[in-house]
Amino acid sequence: MNLLLLFFLFIAFAIHGIRNEDPECKMTTPEIIRHWGYPAEIYTVATEDGYILELHRIPHGKSSNNVTIKYYDSIIRTSFVQDLTSRKSRPVVFLQHGLECSSANWVANLPNESAGFVFADAGFDVWLGNMRGNTYSTKHVNLSPAESKFWKWTWDEMANYDLESMIEKTLNISGKKQLYYVGHSQGTLTMFSKLSMNQVFSKKIRNFFALAPIGSVANIKGMLRLLAEVFKPEFYLYFDIFGAGKFLPNNWIMKLIANRICGGMTLKIDLCDKIIFLISGPDGSQMNKTRTPVYLSHTPADTSSMNVRHWIQMVMKGTVSKYDYGKRENIRKYRQVKDFYVILTGSSSH
């Protein structure tokens, strides 16, 4: 009841609020990149199972002239400087978003605070991934997002298909054999899973940097905990009746809240900040609160209800595991009824 009341209060304030809209609220990721004076490129790639994913690239910083980076070799204990002025000499870094996020999360802060811009200015060729079903990856070679079948996947399919397709596209375009990978939350889980399954793929990852790494979700807070412990029966019933579909889309309601409330002078409270951490729980110590309207305009960024159900299953089990389809389907897919855990050990990058 309190959540419902809070929602209607938000809408009421939005209708009568004072608009002070940040132009980035209505921009796409490439538009935000260009807005700050950086070059932006767009690529698409089709996965083995037919999903068309959109990649965003920042090939260099604001200036491509006289870019150098200083290395220290700990083995020979020598420092040296590498010239990164040429595009071919720039190392590639691939930034992968988390649950209910998109490429926009890497450029949503000011340039000196956004990983996408910081890496570009440091001499990297920056690539931003978008997993299936999010704002930028809602196409399929045969299926429509209006069909339930389009949404029948979880992070397991992202690990199996999306990562390899995006990484391969990035390496092909950049002409590199390896890249640096930075994942956040679900973006770490998918990479952990992929590396543990495919040692050939692991050779394409020079180093893997895990932000908020997912090795367990036993202590997660926020909406996933609430769904698992309070609303699980209702969520499962809805899923069983209507099938897989879009979950927490980036729609007009979020735009309204972002622009008319969080972007205005109507309310000076932390309610807007709390919406951002609805998925995983509160952690606002690193937030730039002046950017809250931009955050909310781009997050949440869509995922599958089946993916959320997968996360709920893991919260209930307290461990990372494959999706539980039920006894019959589990036997068909995994050749066992239960305890099909994802083995995250043994993964490596080079």
C-alpha positions, 0 to 999 in steps of 0.5 A: 500500500505504501509503495502504491501511495508513493507511486501516485504521489510521484505522478501527482507531483509530476503533473504539477511539477516545474520542468527543468529538463536535461537534454541528455534525458531524451538522447540515445547513447551515441547522441550523449557521446557526441553531445560531449564532443566525442566521436561515436559509431554504431554497429550491429551483430546477429547472435547464433540464435537470431538476436540483433545486438547494437554496439556503440563505440568511442574510437578515441577521445576528444582529441586523437592527437599525441595520445600516449600511455605509460606502462610499468613492466613488473617483470623487468621493472622498467617503465615505458611510454607507448604512442596511441595516436594511431587508431591501430595502436589503441588497446580495446576496452569492452564495457558491459552493463548490468541487469536492467541497464544499457550502454548509456550507463557508461556515459551517464555521468559527466565526462570526467566521471564516466568510464566510457569517456575516461577510457577514451581520453586515456587512449583506449578504443572504447566499445559499449555492449548491449545485451538482448532485450534492452533498449538498443537490442530489441530486434530478431531475424525472425521474432517480434518483441510483441511475441512471448517467444522473443523474451524466452531467455535469461542471462545464460543465453547472454553468456552463451550467445551475446558475449561471443557475438559482441566480442568477435564483432569488436575484434574484427572491426578493431583488428585486434586479437585481444581486448580488455573487458570491464563488466558490471554486475550481470556483466560479470556473471555472464563473463564468469560463466562464458570463461568457465565454459569456453577456454578458446574464447578466454584467449580473446580476453586480455584482462577481465575487470569485475565491478560488483562481481556476482559470485552469489546473490544470497545477500542481495537487497532491493527489488529482487529480494522483495520479489523472492521473499514477498511477491514470488507467488504473484510474480510466478503466477503472472509468468505462468499465465502470460509467459515471458515478456518485457520487464521494467521497460524504459517507458513514459512513466520513467521519463515523466518521473525523471523529467518532471520530478527529479529534473525539477525543483518540486521535490528536494528528497532522496526518493528519486535516488531510491528508484535507481537502486530498486533492482539491487538495493541502496548504494548512493555513495558514488552518485552524482545527484545532479545527474539523477534525471539522466540516470532515470531516463536511461535506467531501467532499460528492459530485460526479460521477465524470464531473466528476472525469474532466473535471478529470483531462483538464485536468490532463493537458492543463495547460489549461482545456478542454471535456470530451473525449468521444472523436472521434465525440461531440466532432464531434457536440457541438463540431463538432471533434475536439480543442482545444475550449478554454474561452476565459476572456478577455473575461468581465466583470461590472458 
